[in-house]
């Protein structure tokens, strides 16, 4: 699903996860994408990202993304905003989590894609 703006990409990602379609969500990422975890460890590559997204779907997580700032330089964009997750954890216990996120997007011939996602913000130090 091509996206013409970073805001459309954020909305498409949330819609795919909320519809339970981890594959469609994963297709919005570049092949060598990275997720930065709270401790600074990374999940690398679209297949590893797809597994993380499938875990969200398997736990019935609903995603809300609030884009607050978009900074574009050519075919690269940095997007800052809020991320809210509601669902169940691995033990099927309900949870709600809100964080400030930073995401780097890149634009190619098929529109904007996610390159680097720090959904819990940037790790300290």
C-alpha positions as CSV (number, residue, x, y, z in Angstrom):
1,X,0.0,0.0,0.0
2,X,1.8,3.1,-1.2
3,X,1.9,6.1,1.1
4,X,2.4,9.7,-0.1
5,X,3.2,11.3,3.3
6,X,4.8,10.3,6.6
7,X,1.4,10.9,8.2
8,X,-0.3,8.5,5.8
9,X,2.4,5.9,6.6
10,X,1.8,6.2,10.4
11,X,-2.0,5.8,9.8
12,X,-1.5,2.8,7.5
13,X,0.7,1.1,10.0
14,X,-1.8,1.6,12.8
15,X,-4.7,0.5,10.6
16,X,-2.9,-2.7,9.6
17,X,-2.0,-3.7,13.2
18,X,-5.5,-2.8,14.4
19,X,-7.0,-5.0,11.7
20,X,-4.9,-7.9,12.8
21,X,-2.8,-7.9,9.6
22,X,0.8,-8.1,10.7
23,X,1.9,-9.0,7.1
24,X,0.5,-5.7,5.7
25,X,2.1,-3.8,8.6
26,X,5.5,-5.5,7.9
27,X,5.3,-4.5,4.2
28,X,5.4,-0.9,5.3
29,X,9.0,-1.4,6.5
30,X,12.2,-1.4,4.4
31,X,14.1,-4.8,4.1
32,X,16.9,-3.8,6.5
33,X,14.7,-2.0,9.0
34,X,15.5,-1.7,12.7
35,X,13.4,-1.4,15.9
36,X,15.3,0.2,18.8
37,X,14.2,-1.3,22.2
38,X,14.1,0.6,25.4
39,X,17.5,-0.8,26.5
40,X,19.1,0.1,23.2
41,X,19.1,-3.4,21.8
42,X,17.9,-3.7,18.2
43,X,15.6,-6.0,16.2
44,X,17.0,-6.0,12.7
45,X,15.6,-6.9,9.3
46,X,12.0,-7.1,8.0
47,X,11.5,-10.7,9.0
48,X,12.5,-10.0,12.6
49,X,10.3,-6.9,12.6
50,X,7.4,-9.0,11.1
51,X,7.8,-11.5,14.0
52,X,7.5,-8.6,16.5
53,X,4.5,-7.2,14.8
54,X,2.9,-10.7,14.7
55,X,3.3,-10.8,18.5
56,X,1.3,-7.6,18.8
57,X,-1.4,-9.0,16.6
58,X,-1.5,-12.3,18.5
59,X,-2.0,-10.4,21.7
60,X,-4.8,-8.3,20.3
61,X,-2.9,-5.1,20.6
62,X,-4.5,-2.0,19.3
63,X,-2.3,0.9,18.3
64,X,-2.9,4.6,18.3
65,X,-0.2,6.9,16.8
66,X,-0.3,10.6,17.3
67,X,2.1,12.4,15.0
68,X,3.2,15.6,16.6
69,X,6.3,16.6,14.5
70,X,7.4,15.7,11.0
71,X,10.8,16.8,9.7
72,X,11.6,16.0,6.1
73,X,14.9,16.3,4.2
74,X,14.6,15.0,0.7
75,X,13.7,11.3,0.9
76,X,14.2,11.0,4.7
77,X,11.8,12.0,7.4
78,X,12.0,12.0,11.2
79,X,8.6,11.7,12.9
80,X,8.1,12.3,16.6
81,X,4.9,11.6,18.4
82,X,3.0,9.5,20.9
83,X,2.3,5.8,20.7
84,X,-0.4,4.1,22.7
85,X,-0.7,0.3,22.9
86,X,-3.6,-1.5,24.4
87,X,-3.9,-5.3,24.5
88,X,-2.7,-8.3,26.5
89,X,0.8,-9.4,27.3
90,X,2.3,-12.9,26.9
91,X,0.4,-14.1,30.0
92,X,-2.9,-12.8,28.5
93,X,-3.0,-10.0,31.1
94,X,-4.4,-6.6,29.9
95,X,-2.0,-3.7,29.6
96,X,-2.0,-0.2,28.3
97,X,1.2,1.6,27.5
98,X,1.9,5.1,26.3
99,X,5.3,6.3,25.1
100,X,7.0,9.1,23.1
101,X,8.3,7.6,19.8
102,X,10.8,8.6,17.2
103,X,10.7,7.0,13.8
104,X,12.8,7.5,10.7
105,X,11.1,7.0,7.3
106,X,12.6,6.8,3.9
107,X,10.9,7.5,0.6
108,X,11.3,5.2,-2.4
109,X,9.5,4.7,-5.7
110,X,6.6,3.0,-3.9
111,X,6.2,5.7,-1.3
112,X,7.3,6.1,2.3
113,X,8.5,3.2,4.4
114,X,9.7,2.8,8.0
115,X,13.5,2.5,8.4
116,X,14.2,2.9,12.1
117,X,11.6,2.8,14.8
118,X,12.2,3.8,18.5
119,X,8.7,3.2,19.7
120,X,9.7,3.9,23.4
121,X,11.8,6.9,22.5
122,X,15.6,7.0,22.3
123,X,17.5,5.0,25.0
124,X,19.5,7.1,27.5
125,X,23.2,7.3,27.1
